[in-house]
Protein backbone atom coordinates (compact mmCIF):
# COMPACT_ATOMS: atom_id res chain seq x y z
CA UNK A 1 0.00 0.00 0.00
CA UNK A 2 1.22 3.47 -0.84
CA UNK A 3 0.15 7.10 -1.09
CA UNK A 4 -2.42 7.53 -3.86
CA UNK A 5 -3.96 4.06 -3.60
CA UNK A 6 -7.76 3.85 -3.60
CA UNK A 7 -8.85 1.79 -0.60
CA UNK A 8 -12.03 0.59 1.13
CA UNK A 9 -12.36 0.70 4.90
CA UNK A 10 -13.28 -2.71 6.35
CA UNK A 11 -13.50 -1.69 10.01
CA UNK A 12 -15.54 0.94 11.87
CA UNK A 13 -13.65 2.84 14.59
CA UNK A 14 -15.67 3.93 17.63
CA UNK A 15 -13.56 7.01 18.37
CA UNK A 16 -12.26 9.73 16.10
CA UNK A 17 -9.51 11.11 18.35
CA UNK A 18 -8.42 11.72 21.94
CA UNK A 19 -8.69 15.19 23.49
CA UNK A 20 -7.70 15.99 27.07
CA UNK A 21 -7.36 12.25 27.83
CA UNK A 22 -10.96 11.62 26.66
CA UNK A 23 -11.99 9.57 23.63
CA UNK A 24 -14.18 11.56 21.24
CA UNK A 25 -16.92 9.45 19.57
CA UNK A 26 -16.69 8.86 15.83
CA UNK A 27 -18.89 11.26 13.86
CA UNK A 28 -18.79 9.39 10.53
CA UNK A 29 -19.50 5.86 9.36
CA UNK A 30 -16.42 4.93 7.33
CA UNK A 31 -16.77 1.14 7.16
CA UNK A 32 -17.42 0.28 3.52
CA UNK A 33 -16.46 3.76 2.31
CA UNK A 34 -13.81 4.41 -0.35
CA UNK A 35 -10.83 6.56 0.51
CA UNK A 36 -7.40 7.58 -0.73
CA UNK A 37 -4.14 7.08 1.16
CA UNK A 38 -2.75 10.60 1.59
CA UNK A 39 0.08 9.91 4.06
CA UNK A 40 1.97 6.78 5.00
CA UNK A 41 3.65 6.22 8.34
CA UNK A 42 5.50 3.25 9.80
CA UNK A 43 2.49 1.58 11.45
CA UNK A 44 -0.55 3.26 9.88
CA UNK A 45 -1.89 5.23 6.92
CA UNK A 46 -3.80 8.51 6.84
CA UNK A 47 -6.90 7.99 4.69
CA UNK A 48 -8.93 10.79 3.10
CA UNK A 49 -12.63 10.10 2.66
CA UNK A 50 -13.46 12.93 0.21
CA UNK A 51 -17.21 12.21 0.14
CA UNK A 52 -17.24 12.90 3.91
CA UNK A 53 -14.61 15.64 3.93
CA UNK A 54 -12.80 13.63 6.61
CA UNK A 55 -9.35 12.09 7.19
CA UNK A 56 -8.70 9.24 9.61
CA UNK A 57 -5.60 7.21 10.56
CA UNK A 58 -6.02 3.47 9.94
CA UNK A 59 -3.74 0.44 10.08
CA UNK A 60 -3.25 -1.73 7.01
CA UNK A 61 -5.54 -4.40 8.50
CA UNK A 62 -8.47 -1.93 8.47
CA UNK A 63 -8.30 -1.22 4.73
CA UNK A 64 -8.23 -3.14 1.48
CA UNK A 65 -6.71 -1.87 -1.76
CA UNK A 66 -9.24 -1.33 -4.55
CA UNK A 67 -6.90 0.28 -7.09
CA UNK A 68 -3.16 0.90 -6.86
CA UNK A 69 -1.69 4.23 -7.94
CA UNK A 70 1.16 4.26 -10.43
FINUDO-270702 format. One record per atom (N, C-alpha, C, O): x, y, z; residue in one letter. Coordinates in steps of 0.1 Angstrom, whole numbers, plus 5000, padded with zeros to 4 digits. Each point is the difference from the previous one (the first is absolute). Layout:
N
XYZa ...
//
This chain:
70
500849885000x 499250125000x 500950125000x 501050015007x 498550094985x 500850135000x 499150124997x 498849984997x 501850145005x 499250124998x 499450004986x 500749974990x 498150075009x 499350004987x 499149884998x 499150014991x 501149885016x 499149894998x 498650025004x 499850075010x 499349884982x 498550005004x 499849885009x 500349894996x 499150145015x 499749895010x 498650005005x 499350104999x 500349795007x 498749995006x 500249975015x 500849915003x 498550165006x 500149975014x 499249885003x 498949994997x 501749915011x 499349885003x 499849995016x 499649895005x 500650225002x 499850005014x 499550145004x 500450104995x 498649905015x 499550125005x 500550045013x 499849935010x 501050184991x 500550045013x 498950065008x 499050054995x 501149945018x 499050065009x 500450145005x 499250085004x 502149964995x 500450135004x 500850074988x 500649934992x 499350205008x 500650074989x 501450055004x 500950024992x 499250025021x 501350055006x 499950005015x 499049975006x 502150075000x 500150025014x 500350155003x 501050054995x 498250015014x 500250145004x 500050005015x 499049965006x 502050115000x 500050015015x 499849875007x 499249995010x 501449904985x 499949875005x 498649934999x 499749915008x 499550154984x 498649944998x 499949964985x 500350084991x 499149805007x 499749964986x 498850074995x 498950015006x 501250044982x 498950084993x 499349904991x 500749944991x 498050045010x 499349904992x 500150044985x 500150114996x 499949784996x 500150024985x 498750064995x 498949965003x 501350144988x 498950084995x 499549934986x 498950024997x 502049914997x 499749954986x 500049855000x 500749935008x 498550014983x 500149864998x 500949984988x 499750044989x 501549905013x 501049984989x 500149864996x 500649974989x 498949935018x 500049864996x 499349994986x 498850044999x 501949904991x 499449994987x 500250124991x 499749994988x 500850125017x 500250124992x 501449994993x 500949945005x 499250124983x 501250014993x 500850125004x 499450115003x 501949884997x 500950115004x 501349994992x 500249904993x 500650205009x 501350014994x 501150015010x 499850085009x 501249844990x 501250025010x 500750134996x 500550024989x 499550075021x 500750134998x 501350015007x 500850094996x 499449835014x 501350005008x 500249865004x 499149935004x 502250034997x 500449875004x 501050015011x 501050074999x 498749865012x 500950005011x 500549865003x 499649914993x 501250075017x 500649865002x 498949905003x 500149894995x 499050155014x 499049905005x 498550034995x 499149925004x 500750194989x 498750034996x 500050094988x 501050054996x 497849974998x 499850084988x 499050115004x 499149975008x 501050154986x 499050105001x 499149994988x 500550024989x 498249965013x 499149984989x 499150124999x 499450045010x 500450014978x 499150114997x 498749944994x 500049924991x 498950115016x 498749964995x 499350134994x 499350075007x 501049964980x 499550124994x 498550025000x 499650125002x 499649784997x 498650015000x 499550055014x 498950055001x 501949935010x 499750045013x 500750135004x 499750065010x 501349974983x 500950115003x 500749985013x 500150085009x 500449794992x 500649955013x 501249924998x 500149924990x 501050095018x 501149925000x 500149925013x 499650055011x 500949834988x 500149915012x 501249914999x 500349954989x 500550035022x 501149915000x 499549865001x 499249975009x 501349944983x 499649865000x 501249914998x 500950034992x 499149855014x 501149904998x 499649934987x 498950014995x 502149925000x 499949934987x 498949895001x 499349974990x 500549975022x 499049905002x 498550054999x 499149935000x 500850215001x 498650065000x 499650044986x 498950064998x 502049924992x 499750054986x 500449894990x 500949925003x 498450084986x 500449924989x 500250084987x 499250104998x 501849874994x 500350074988x 499049974990x 499749884997x 499750224997x 499149994988x 500750024987x 499849934991x 501050175009x 500850044988x 501350065004x 500150105008x 501049854987x 501350055003x 500450124992x 499650004988x 501050105018x 500550114992x 501349964992x 500649905004x 499850184986x 501249974993x 501250075005x 501149984994x 
//
